[in-house]
């Protein structure tokens, strides 16, 4: 009996300690006089339902509306039991991302290169390791480099055109899948120099493991939020977020590609060639014909991590942007027809040839893509963590060191105060005279400041090539399976339609 009482007392004591710990976490902002979000769930905080029944974009949009109505510029809230800050005011967004970048230079993203080598990439790295790598890698994404890769990308676009010619007669086509296969083939050849042939063989390993890398579950989400506040704990516990089979596949691909190129002195106009130059020579150097060997600028594992994140960022975000764009064009046929005319005119003025300069200089295509990115930014929130305790300018409120600061991009870009009637798809919002009327930080789909998306140019180029290829020959309209309104897949990190994107396709 005494043993039972002892166990019971121990259980009550432990539960009481846990309860008080969690309650204190939820009350942190209130206790410190910080604007706060009320009624957090005991275990999930203000993230209840995330990845299970709701996408983070939907949760954050509702929270944003509540806080904006209260007149808040920012709010303290709970991601699970971890205190975080939710930013509403575009001017404060600018301060965090640009003016005070020296404090907010880190994303607070999971990274544990020792135990999870593919997590040691540019998107996640912090401090000096990030600065050094960014400095080395930035020259790989200049407009000149993009121009060199355009021919490689266009070869894949011709395969997309061929695939559409063979399949458009179906009652409808699932364009999210088609475009995912197209961008997988593009990034496979541009990042790894490998012909994935996903358009011909949809069950290719690149597609399989690329999709799996984007799977999002409760365990991964908890690790991500833990990493923002307790990075040392994450590393001490040897946590990983990359699935073992995904890691094996990509490390094997990189190892085989690097070995083959170094042994056979193979050079191509792709990212792998540029990364090999950095690895072997410590810098980009096109003057030599020798690929070389060594680990001067980065190790092979570091190279693998960069190739991995290029692949993920290159195929998923671009394919969903193109897919959402086609959905909106199908629902707005007058916009689709105007865009088709603008594309055809630009190509005809260049003797019927689609070149890098033609693709990158169609103003209305820019408008359409930007309006798509406004409604459906691939990454719904941007995260930053301060490197020191940070006093919000003009206030007495302090954001503690390593606290996750969330910038809800999707919510800001769908705010009617910034974009009247935000559900309406209107590319004219991005005419130069209209853009000047808005705060510049109400449109940040690629981030902003020194940590702006480094692959922006490549992503936009790939998106433009895909849309030009499709719209020159094919007209898209809603089918019986096209939803009136898009809902988002909860288990995806990026914004992705919940039920695919089925559209009717016909020749122009």
Residue pairs with C-beta under 8 A, 6 or more apart in sequence:
22 42
22 43
22 81
24 31
25 78
25 81
25 82
25 83
26 40
26 42
26 45
26 78
26 81
28 34
28 76
28 83
29 35
29 36
29 37
29 75
29 76
29 77
29 83
30 36
30 76
32 76
32 397
32 398
33 396
33 397
34 76
34 397
35 67
35 72
35 73
35 74
35 75
35 76
35 397
36 75
36 76
36 77
37 46
37 63
37 66
37 67
37 75
37 76
37 77
37 78
37 86
40 46
40 77
40 78
41 47
41 48
43 80
43 81
44 50
44 80
45 77
45 78
45 79
45 80
45 81
45 82
46 59
46 63
46 77
46 78
46 79
47 56
47 59
47 78
47 79
47 80
47 221
48 59
49 59
49 490
50 56
50 59
50 221
50 490
51 216
51 217
51 218
51 221
51 490
51 491
52 218
52 490
53 490
54 490
55 380
55 488
55 489
55 490
55 492
55 495
56 380
56 381
57 380
57 381
57 410
57 411
57 488
57 495
58 488
60 86
60 380
60 381
60 406
60 408
60 410
60 411
61 408
61 410
61 411
61 414
63 75
63 77
63 86
63 408
63 411
64 86
64 88
64 408
64 411
64 412
64 415
65 411
67 75
67 86
67 88
68 88
68 415
68 417
72 88
73 87
73 88
73 89
73 92
74 85
74 86
74 87
74 88
74 89
74 92
74 392
74 397
75 85
75 86
75 88
76 83
76 84
76 85
76 86
77 83
77 84
77 85
77 86
78 84
79 225
79 404
79 406
80 222
80 225
82 225
82 226
82 228
82 229
82 404
83 400
83 403
84 225
84 228
84 403
84 404
84 405
84 406
85 399
85 403
85 404
85 405
85 406
86 406
86 408
87 93
87 96
87 405
87 406
87 407
87 408
88 408
88 412
90 412
90 418
90 439
90 440
90 441
90 442
91 439
91 441
92 392
93 407
93 412
93 441
93 444
94 439
94 440
94 441
94 448
95 393
96 104
96 384
96 405
96 407
97 104
97 382
97 384
97 407
97 441
97 444
97 447
97 448
97 449
97 451
98 448
98 449
100 390
101 449
101 450
101 451
103 386
103 387
103 388
103 390
104 384
104 385
104 386
104 387
104 390
104 405
105 126
105 127
105 130
105 387
105 450
105 451
106 126
106 127
106 130
106 384
106 385
106 387
107 123
107 124
107 126
107 382
107 383
107 384
107 385
107 451
108 227
108 228
108 229
108 383
108 384
108 385
108 402
108 404
109 123
109 124
109 224
109 227
109 228
109 383
110 116
110 119
110 124
110 223
110 224
110 227
110 234
110 239
110 241
111 119
111 120
111 121
111 124
111 125
111 126
111 227
111 231
112 119
112 120
112 227
112 234
112 235
112 238
112 239
112 240
113 119
113 120
113 301
113 302
113 305
114 235
114 238
115 235
115 238
115 239
115 240
116 239
116 240
116 241
116 242
116 247
117 247
117 251
117 301
117 304
117 305
118 242
118 246
118 247
118 250
118 251
118 304
118 305
118 308
119 240
119 241
119 242
119 305
120 301
120 302
120 305
121 305
121 306
121 308
121 309
122 130
122 133
122 134
122 137
122 306
122 309
122 454
123 309
123 313
125 133
126 231
127 387
133 298
133 302
133 306
134 450
134 454
136 278
136 282
136 283
136 297
136 298
137 275
137 278
137 306
137 454
138 454
139 145
139 274
139 284
140 271
140 274
140 275
140 278
140 284
141 454
141 455
141 456
141 457
141 458
142 457
143 457
145 274
146 356
146 457
146 458
146 461
147 356
148 269
149 190
149 269
149 270
149 458
150 355
150 356
150 359
150 461
150 465
151 269
152 189
152 190
152 268
152 269
152 270
153 186
153 190
153 461
153 462
153 465
154 354
154 465
155 189
156 182
156 185
156 186
156 189
157 182
157 465
157 466
157 468
157 469
158 469
159 182
159 185
159 199
159 200
160 178
160 182
160 199
160 466
160 469
160 470
161 469
161 473
163 178
163 199
163 200
164 178
164 470
164 473
164 474
164 505
165 473
167 173
168 474
168 505
168 506
168 507
170 505
171 479
171 480
171 504
172 479
172 480
172 481
172 482
172 502
172 503
172 504
172 505
173 502
173 503
173 505
174 500
174 501
174 502
175 322
175 323
175 326
175 327
175 476
175 501
175 502
175 503
176 319
176 320
176 323
176 496
176 497
176 500
176 501
177 202
177 500
178 199
179 319
179 322
179 323
179 326
179 466
180 207
180 211
180 315
180 316
180 319
180 323
181 198
181 199
181 202
181 207
182 198
182 199
182 319
182 466
183 314
183 315
183 316
183 318
183 319
183 322
183 462
183 466
184 196
184 198
184 204
184 206
184 207
184 210
184 315
184 319
185 195
185 196
185 197
185 198
185 199
186 314
186 315
186 318
186 462
187 310
187 311
187 314
187 315
187 462
188 194
188 195
188 196
188 198
188 206
188 311
189 195
189 196
189 270
190 270
190 271
190 314
190 458
191 270
191 271
191 272
191 307
191 310
191 311
191 314
192 253
192 254
192 257
192 270
192 272
192 307
192 311
193 257
193 261
193 266
193 268
193 270
193 272
193 273
194 206
194 253
194 257
196 204
196 206
196 207
197 204
198 204
198 206
198 207
205 249
209 245
209 246
209 249
209 250
210 311
210 312
210 315
210 316
212 243
212 245
212 246
213 242
213 243
213 246
213 308
213 312
214 312
214 316
214 492
214 493
214 494
215 243
215 491
215 492
216 491
216 492
216 493
217 491
220 241
223 234
223 239
223 241
224 241
225 404
226 233
226 234
226 239
227 234
227 239
228 383
228 385
228 402
228 404
229 385
229 402
229 403
229 404
230 402
231 402
250 304
250 307
250 308
250 311
251 301
251 304
254 300
254 303
254 304
254 307
254 308
255 300
255 304
257 272
258 272
258 276
258 279
258 300
258 303
260 266
261 267
261 272
261 273
261 276
261 291
262 276
262 280
262 291
262 292
262 293
265 289
265 290
265 291
266 291
267 273
267 289
267 291
271 307
271 310
272 307
273 291
274 284
275 298
275 303
275 306
275 307
276 291
276 292
276 303
277 283
277 284
277 285
277 286
278 284
278 297
278 298
278 303
279 294
279 295
279 296
279 297
279 298
279 299
279 300
279 302
279 303
280 291
280 292
280 293
280 294
280 295
280 296
280 297
281 288
281 292
281 294
281 296
281 297
282 296
282 297
283 297
298 306
310 455
313 453
313 455
313 459
314 455
314 458
314 459
314 462
316 378
316 494
316 496
317 378
317 379
317 459
317 494
318 459
318 462
318 463
318 466
320 376
320 378
320 494
320 495
320 496
320 497
321 369
321 372
321 373
321 376
321 378
321 459
321 463
322 463
322 466
322 467
323 497
323 501
324 372
324 375
324 376
324 486
324 495
324 497
324 501
325 368
325 369
325 372
325 463
325 467
326 467
326 470
326 476
326 501
326 503
327 482
327 486
327 497
327 501
327 503
328 335
328 371
328 372
328 375
328 425
329 335
329 336
329 339
329 368
329 471
329 476
330 336
330 476
330 477
330 478
330 482
330 503
330 504
331 425
331 478
331 482
332 425
333 477
335 368
335 425
335 427
336 471
336 475
336 476
338 364
339 364
339 365
339 368
339 427
339 471
340 471
340 472
340 475
340 508
342 362
342 363
342 364
342 365
343 362
343 365
343 468
343 471
343 472
344 472
346 358
346 361
346 362
347 353
347 354
347 358
347 468
347 472
350 357
350 358
354 465
354 468
356 461
359 461
359 464
359 465
359 468
360 460
360 461
360 464
362 464
364 427
365 464
365 467
365 468
366 430
367 427
367 428
367 429
367 430
367 431
368 427
368 467
369 460
369 463
369 464
369 467
370 427
370 429
370 430
370 443
371 425
371 426
371 427
371 429
371 430
372 425
373 443
373 445
374 413
374 414
374 419
374 429
374 443
374 445
375 413
375 414
375 422
375 425
376 410
376 486
376 495
377 409
377 410
377 413
377 445
377 495
378 445
378 494
378 495
379 409
379 445
379 493
379 494
379 495
380 408
380 409
380 410
380 494
380 495
381 406
381 407
381 408
381 409
381 410
382 406
382 407
382 409
382 444
382 447
383 404
383 405
383 406
383 407
384 405
384 407
385 402
385 403
385 404
385 405
386 399
386 400
386 401
386 402
386 403
386 405
387 401
388 401
389 398
389 399
389 400
389 401
390 398
390 399
390 401
391 397
391 398
392 398
392 399
399 405
407 444
409 444
409 445
410 495
412 418
412 441
412 442
412 444
413 419
413 422
413 442
413 443
413 444
413 445
414 422
414 423
415 422
415 442
416 422
418 438
418 439
418 442
419 429
419 438
419 442
428 434
429 435
435 443
441 448
446 452
446 453
446 456
446 459
447 453
453 459
470 476
472 508
473 507
473 508
474 505
474 506
474 507
474 508
475 505
475 506
475 507
475 508
476 503
476 504
476 505
477 503
477 504
477 506
478 503
478 504
479 502
479 503
479 504
481 499
481 500
481 502
482 501
482 502
482 503
482 504
483 497
483 499
486 497
486 498
487 497
487 498
487 499
488 495
488 496
488 497
488 498
489 496
489 497
489 498
490 498
